[in-house]
Amino acid sequence: MLNLHRLFLLHELHRLGTMSAIARAHSMSPSAVSQQLSLLERETKVTLFE
């Protein structure tokens, strides 16, 4: 099952443009955002970033 929070972060990346912007907007560290999106890649077995 996909994690909805991770999907939301992917949506926020599209909307805000950078992981740093997501981190600032949601009181997270850029590293935490990156980790969550990496987990989403593993869950979906799809490369989200190059």
C-alpha positions in Angstrom: 0.0 0.0 0.0 1.3 3.5 -0.9 1.9 6.0 1.9 -0.3 9.0 1.3 2.1 11.4 3.1 4.8 10.4 0.6 2.5 10.9 -2.3 1.6 14.4 -0.9 5.3 15.2 -0.7 5.7 14.3 -4.4 2.7 16.6 -5.2 4.4 19.3 -3.1 7.6 18.9 -5.1 5.7 19.5 -8.3 4.0 22.5 -6.7 6.9 24.1 -4.8 9.8 23.0 -7.1 12.5 22.0 -4.6 13.0 19.7 -1.6 14.2 22.7 0.4 10.9 24.6 -0.3 8.9 21.5 0.8 11.0 21.3 4.0 10.5 24.9 4.9 6.7 24.7 4.2 6.2 21.6 6.3 8.7 22.0 9.1 10.9 19.2 7.9 14.6 18.9 7.0 15.5 18.6 3.3 17.1 15.3 4.2 13.8 14.0 5.7 12.0 15.0 2.5 14.6 13.3 0.4 14.4 10.1 2.5 10.6 10.0 2.2 10.7 10.5 -1.6 13.4 7.7 -1.8 11.1 5.4 0.1 8.3 6.3 -2.3 10.5 5.3 -5.2 11.1 1.9 -3.6 7.4 1.4 -2.8 6.4 2.2 -6.4 9.4 0.6 -8.0 9.5 3.6 -10.3 12.4 6.0 -10.8 11.0 9.4 -9.8 14.2 11.5 -10.2 17.2 11.4 -12.4 
